[in-house]
Amino acid sequence: MLETIRQFGEPVLDVGCGTGRILLDFLAQGIDADGVDNSPEMLTLCRNKADKLGLHPQLSEQHMETLSLPRLYRTIFVPSSSFQLLTKKTEAEIAIRTFYAHLLPGGVLVMPFSFEWKPGTPLQTEWEKVFEKVRPEDGLTIRRWAKESFSPEKQLWHTEDRYEVLQNDEIILTEHHRRSPAGLWYTQAQAVALYEKAGFTDIRVLGGFTLHPALPEETLFCVQGTKP
């Protein structure tokens, strides 16, 4: 991302900045960057982290599809496939147009895309333990299990999480959370078409998080497009 910023310039907008994992690192390096997220809780955590680091980010609580900020940017990026959380294609088309409107001429939009399901593979994964930690204040063990299911005809995926609290190896509390749908996936061609429809030019599909052209079979890729 730093190479892209060096090429296209500042200011930078981090859409879906969350707790500031990337944004605060940019600010610490002297990069002129703002952040936006639709979660007030995440933005509070970001501000708290920034205070401890002596940083002063400009943060806005907004949704992607109704984005309205007072300045324009040379580089806009949407990390962690956050754009795919918009599960209605009409919302996605509106959101990418708002990004376009917030770019200066010659500015760039960078978004990663990913999908895990492939034809011929199961439509549902098994439960997988993804987190386990002993809470120091009371010695209780916290576990998180996760699984996914897929709707290929709609290109949607769904997630389910199960949280367990254990005391002396016995489960004393369980919580279930399900997001359906959790996200919308795109092929490389569909992502490029989305950029084209919004007016972007010089569109490139890059493999993973590299600056190399994506291979046709890659399911983790970044798309960057320029505003004329």
C-alpha positions in Angstrom: 0.0 0.0 0.0 2.9 2.4 0.7 4.2 1.9 -2.8 0.7 2.9 -4.1 0.6 6.0 -1.9 4.1 7.0 -3.1 2.9 6.6 -6.7 -0.5 8.4 -6.4 0.0 10.6 -3.5 -1.8 12.1 -0.5 -4.2 12.7 1.2 -5.3 9.1 1.8 -8.7 7.8 3.0 -9.0 4.5 4.9 -12.6 3.3 4.4 -13.5 0.8 7.1 -10.5 1.9 9.3 -11.8 0.0 12.3 -9.5 0.3 15.3 -6.9 2.0 13.2 -4.5 -0.9 12.5 -3.4 0.6 9.2 -4.5 4.2 9.6 -2.5 4.9 12.8 0.6 3.3 11.2 0.3 5.7 8.3 -0.1 8.7 10.6 2.9 7.6 12.6 4.9 7.7 9.3 3.8 11.2 8.6 1.2 10.3 5.9 -1.8 12.6 5.6 -4.6 10.1 6.1 -8.2 10.2 7.3 -10.4 7.3 8.5 -14.1 6.4 8.2 -16.0 3.5 9.7 -19.7 2.8 10.4 -19.0 1.4 13.9 -18.9 3.9 16.7 -17.3 1.3 19.0 -14.4 0.7 16.6 -13.8 4.4 16.2 -13.7 4.9 20.0 -11.1 2.2 20.2 -9.2 3.9 17.4 -9.2 7.2 19.2 -8.0 5.6 22.4 -5.1 4.0 20.6 -4.3 7.2 18.8 -4.3 9.1 22.1 -1.7 6.7 23.6 0.5 7.2 20.5 0.1 10.9 20.5 -1.7 10.9 17.1 -4.7 12.9 16.0 -6.6 11.2 13.3 -9.6 12.8 11.5 -12.3 10.1 11.9 -15.8 10.0 10.6 -18.7 7.6 11.4 -20.3 7.0 8.1 -21.5 4.2 5.8 -19.7 3.5 2.5 -22.8 4.0 0.4 -23.7 7.4 1.9 -20.1 8.7 2.3 -19.9 12.5 2.4 -16.6 14.1 3.5 -15.3 17.7 3.2 -12.2 17.0 1.1 -11.0 15.0 -1.8 -8.2 12.3 -1.8 -5.4 11.1 -4.0 -5.6 7.5 -2.7 -8.7 5.7 -1.3 -8.4 2.1 -0.1 -10.9 -0.2 1.5 -8.9 -2.9 3.4 -9.7 -6.4 4.5 -12.4 -7.0 1.8 -14.7 -4.7 3.7 -16.4 -3.6 0.5 -17.8 -7.2 0.2 -19.8 -6.6 3.4 -22.2 -4.8 1.1 -24.3 -7.8 0.2 -26.7 -6.0 -2.3 -25.2 -5.2 -5.6 -27.2 -1.9 -5.8 -25.5 -0.8 -2.6 -22.1 -1.8 -3.9 -22.6 0.3 -7.1 -23.7 3.3 -5.0 -20.7 2.9 -2.7 -18.1 2.8 -5.5 -19.6 5.9 -7.0 -19.2 7.7 -3.7 -15.5 6.7 -3.7 -15.2 8.0 -7.2 -16.7 11.3 -6.1 -14.2 11.7 -3.3 -11.1 11.2 -5.5 -9.2 14.0 -7.1 -8.5 13.6 -10.8 -5.7 11.1 -11.2 -6.5 9.6 -7.8 -6.7 5.8 -7.3 -9.2 3.5 -5.6 -7.7 0.2 -4.2 -9.9 -2.6 -2.9 -9.0 -6.2 -2.1 -11.5 -9.0 -3.0 -11.5 -12.6 -1.9 -13.7 -15.7 -2.0 -13.1 -19.2 -0.6 -15.7 -21.3 -2.3 -14.9 -23.1 -5.6 -17.1 -25.3 -7.7 -17.1 -28.9 -6.6 -16.2 -28.1 -2.9 -18.6 -28.4 0.0 -21.3 -25.7 0.5 -20.6 -25.7 4.2 -17.4 -26.0 6.3 -17.0 -27.9 9.6 -16.7 -26.1 12.9 -13.1 -24.9 13.4 -11.6 -23.5 16.5 -10.1 -20.2 15.6 -9.3 -18.6 19.0 -8.6 -19.8 22.6 -7.3 -17.6 25.4 -7.2 -17.7 29.2 -8.6 -14.5 30.7 -6.0 -13.3 33.2 -8.5 -11.5 35.5 -10.5 -14.6 36.4 -8.7 -17.6 34.8 -11.6 -18.5 32.6 -10.9 -19.9 29.1 -12.5 -18.2 26.1 -12.9 -20.2 22.9 -14.3 -19.2 19.5 -15.5 -21.6 16.9 -16.4 -20.6 13.4 -17.9 -22.1 10.2 -19.1 -20.8 6.9 -21.7 -21.8 4.3 -22.1 -20.6 0.7 -24.9 -19.7 -1.8 -23.1 -20.0 -5.1 -26.1 -18.9 -7.2 -26.1 -15.6 -5.4 -22.4 -15.4 -4.7 -23.1 -15.0 -1.0 -21.4 -16.5 2.0 -22.8 -16.8 5.6 -20.9 -17.1 8.9 -21.7 -18.7 12.2 -19.6 -18.2 15.4 -19.9 -20.1 18.7 -18.3 -18.6 21.8 -17.6 -20.8 24.8 -16.5 -19.8 28.4 -14.9 -22.7 30.3 -14.0 -23.1 33.9 -11.9 -26.1 34.9 -12.4 -27.5 31.4 -16.2 -27.4 31.7 -18.3 -25.1 29.5 -20.3 -22.7 31.7 -21.5 -20.3 29.0 -22.2 -20.5 25.3 -23.2 -17.9 22.7 -24.1 -18.2 19.0 -23.9 -15.5 16.4 -24.9 -15.9 12.8 -24.6 -13.4 9.9 -26.6 -14.3 6.9 -25.5 -13.1 4.5 -22.1 -12.1 5.7 -20.6 -11.1 2.3 -20.8 -11.0 -1.4 -18.0 -12.3 -3.6 -16.9 -11.2 -7.0 -14.9 -12.8 -9.8 -12.1 -10.8 -11.2 -14.2 -9.9 -14.3 -17.1 -8.8 -12.1 -14.9 -6.5 -10.0 -13.4 -4.9 -13.1 -16.9 -4.3 -14.5 -17.9 -2.6 -11.3 -15.0 -0.2 -11.6 -15.7 0.4 -15.2 -19.4 1.2 -14.5 -18.4 3.8 -11.9 -16.1 5.6 -14.4 -12.7 4.3 -13.5 -9.9 3.8 -16.1 -6.5 2.2 -16.1 -8.0 -0.7 -14.1 -5.5 -3.3 -12.9 -6.1 -6.6 -11.2 -3.2 -7.5 -8.9 -2.5 -10.9 -7.3 -3.0 -11.0 -3.5 -1.4 -7.9 -2.0 1.4 -7.6 -4.5 1.9 -5.3 -7.5 2.0 -8.2 -9.9 -0.8 -9.0 -12.3 -3.2 -11.6 -10.8 -3.4 -15.1 -12.3 -6.8 -16.0 -13.6 -7.3 -18.7 -10.9 -6.4 -16.4 -8.0 -9.3 -15.9 -5.5 -7.5 -13.2 -3.5 -6.8 -10.2 -5.6 -6.7 -6.4 -5.4 -8.3 -4.1 -8.0 -7.0 -0.6 -8.5 -8.6 2.0 -10.8 -7.9 5.6 -11.6 -10.2 8.6 -11.8 -9.6 10.4 -15.1 
